[in-house]
Amino acid sequence: MSPRKNRRAVSGRASPGGVSWVQETEEGPDGEWVVRAVSGAGAVKPYRCPGCDQEIPPGVAHVVAWRADDRDGRDRRHWHRPCWQARGRRSPRIMRSRGAPRY
């Protein structure tokens, strides 16, 4: 059973590079999450996926997710889309603390 997606989509403004985003709220067994899809053109830095602990290189489309109760999104994480969808079926290989580097 996949998590329920609330279609409360919010569109972002286009940046100078013409990149925009759409975010949704998802409810799952691990709580309510704000999920934002990032296009390949909008992915300009490398990130470390917490699901597989592999790098998401620049130019690769992915999702950014944070708990809905984290209003400012300070604890957001960048995930490969398949890793985000499979997060309920597996745990991350390495648990990173808040102070750990995100790359």
N, C-alpha and C positions, 0 to 999 in steps of 0.2 A: 504494500500500500504506500503510495507516494504522499508526501506532505501536501496539505491543502494550501493552495495559493490564493490569497486574497488579492483581487485585482484592483487594489488601490494603487494604481500606477501614478507615479509622479515623474514628469519629464523635466530634464535639466536644460539650462540654456546652452546654446552652442558656444563653444570657446573660440578663441581666435583661429584655431586650426580647423574649426568646423565640426568638432566632436561634441556629441550630445549623449545623454544617458537616460535610461529609464530604470526606476527602482520599484520594487514590489515588496509586499509584506507576506512572509510565508509562516505558517504554523506547522510545527512538527512535534515529535515526541520530546525533543530537546528544547522546546520553547518557541517563542515568536521571534522571527528574524527579519531584518530589513536586508533585502538582496538587490544589488545594483549590478546590471550587466555592463561590462566594459568591452568596447569594440577593440579590434586589433589596432586600429588607428589611434585609439585613446590610451593604449598600453605603451607608455614610453619609458618605463623603468622595469628592471627585473624585480620579481617578488618571490618569496618562498611559500609554496602551498602547504598549509598545515595538514592536509589530508594524506599526501604522499611524500612530503618533505623534499620535493623536487622543485627546481627553479621554474618559474613562469617567465620566459624571456620576453623582452620588449617586442611588441608587434603581435602578441598572441592574445586572442580574445579570452576573457575569463570573467569571473564574478567576484564582487566584493560583498562581504556579509558581516553584519554585526547585530547584536541582540537589540530588539526593539526598545528595551528599557534604557539603552545606552544612547541617550538623546543626541549627543554631539558626535557619535561614531568614533570615539577615541580608540576603542578596542576592535576596530574592524580588521578583517583578514582577507587576503586575496587568495582565491581558490581556483583550481582548474574546474571547469563546469562538471565533468564526470565525478571528480572527487567530492564536490559539494553535494551532488545528487546521491552519492554513496556514503555520506558521512554517518548515517545511522547503522550501516552494516559493518563498519570497521572503525577502529580507533586510530588516531595518529600514531606514527612510529615514535616520534619524539615529542614530549610535552614541553613547550616553550613557556617560560615565564613572561610576565609583562615587560620586564626590563631586558629581555634577550633581544639580540639583533633580529630584524625581520627579513634579512636577506640570506 
